[in-house]
């Protein structure tokens, strides 16, 4: 068995009316439904929607790194 791994990155966007952290958690939870072996994430963009001068929702773009299966 080899000690090296190969990874792939995908980009996803999560949103939340609560917080940036919640948007990240929502994105990771949804991604975990179909992607196995997730190892890391990187926040590449943060933005939001304004409603009546206040934050309507937060939106966070993530790059997700996951290990490719050996099988």
Contact map, one row per residue, 1 for C-alpha under 8 A:
11100000000000000000000000000000000000000000000000000000000000000000000
11111000000000000000000000000000000000000000000000000000000000000000000
11111000000000000000000000000000000000000000000000000000000000000000000
01111100000000000000000000000000000000000000000000000000000000000000000
01111110000000000000000000000000000000000000000000000000000000000011000
00011111000000000000000000000000000000000000000000000000000000000011000
00001111100000000000000000000000000000000000000000000000000000001111000
00000111110000000000000000000000000000000000000000000000000000001111000
00000011111000000000000000000000000000000000000000000000000000111100000
00000001111100000000000000000000000000000000000000000000000000111000000
00000000111110000000000000000000000000000000000000000000000011110000000
00000000011111000000000000100000000000000000000000000000000011110000000
00000000001111100000000000100000000000000000000000000000001111000000000
00000000000111110000001111110000000000000000000000000000001111000000000
00000000000011111001011101100000000000000000000000000000111100000000000
00000000000001111111011001000000000000000000000000000000111000000000000
00000000000000111110000000000000000000000000000000000011110000000000000
00000000000000011111011000000000000000000000000000000000110000000000000
00000000000000011111111000000000000000000000000000000000110000000000000
00000000000000110111111100000000000000000000010000000000011100000000000
00000000000000000011111110000000000000000000000000000000000000000000000
00000000000000110111111111000000000000000000000000000000000000000000000
00000000000001110111111111100000000000000000000000000000011100000000000
00000000000001100001111111110000000000000000000000000000000101000000000
00000000000001000000111111111000000000000000000000000000000000000000000
00000000000001110000011111111100000000000000000000000000000000000000000
00000000000111100000001111111110000000000000000000000000000000000000000
00000000000001000000000111111111000000000000000000000000000000000000000
00000000000000000000000011111111100000000000000000000000000000000000000
00000000000000000000000001111111110000000000000000000000000000000000000
00000000000000000000000000111111111000000000000000000000000000000000000
00000000000000000000000000011111111101000000000000000000000000000000000
00000000000000000000000000001111111000000000000000000000000000000000000
00000000000000000000000000000111111100000000000000000000000000000000000
00000000000000000000000000000011111111000000000000000000000000000100000
00000000000000000000000000000001011111000000000000000000000000000110000
00000000000000000000000000000000001111100000000000000000000000000111100
00000000000000000000000000000001001111110000000000000000000000011110000
00000000000000000000000000000000000011111000000000000000000000011110000
00000000000000000000000000000000000001111100000000000000000000011100000
00000000000000000000000000000000000000111110000000000000000001111000000
00000000000000000000000000000000000000011111000000000000000001110000000
00000000000000000000000000000000000000001111110000000000000111100000000
00000000000000000000000000000000000000000111110000000000000111100000000
00000000000000000000000000000000000000000011111000000000000111000000000
00000000000000000001000000000000000000000011111100000000011110000000000
00000000000000000000000000000000000000000000111110000000011100000000000
00000000000000000000000000000000000000000000011111000011111000000000000
00000000000000000000000000000000000000000000001111100011111000000000000
00000000000000000000000000000000000000000000000111111111100000000000000
00000000000000000000000000000000000000000000000011111111000000000000000
00000000000000000000000000000000000000000000000001111100000000000000000
00000000000000000000000000000000000000000000000001111110000000000000000
00000000000000000000000000000000000000000000000001111111000000000000000
00000000000000001000000000000000000000000000000111101111110000000000000
00000000000000001000000000000000000000000000000111100111110000000000000
00000000000000111110000000000000000000000000000111000011111000000000000
00000000000000111111001000000000000000000000011110000011111100000000000
00000000000011110001001000000000000000000000011110000000111110000000000
00000000000011100001001100000000000000000011111000000000011111000000000
00000000001111000000000000000000000000000011110000000000001111100000000
00000000001111000000000100000000000000001111100000000000000111110000000
00000000111100000000000000000000000000001111000000000000000011111000000
00000000111100000000000000000000000001111100000000000000000001111100000
00000011110000000000000000000000000001111000000000000000000000111110000
00000011100000000000000000000000001111110000000000000000000000011111000
00001111000000000000000000000000000111100000000000000000000000001111100
00001111000000000000000000000000000010000000000000000000000000000111110
00000000000000000000000000000000000010000000000000000000000000000011111
00000000000000000000000000000000000000000000000000000000000000000001111
00000000000000000000000000000000000000000000000000000000000000000000111
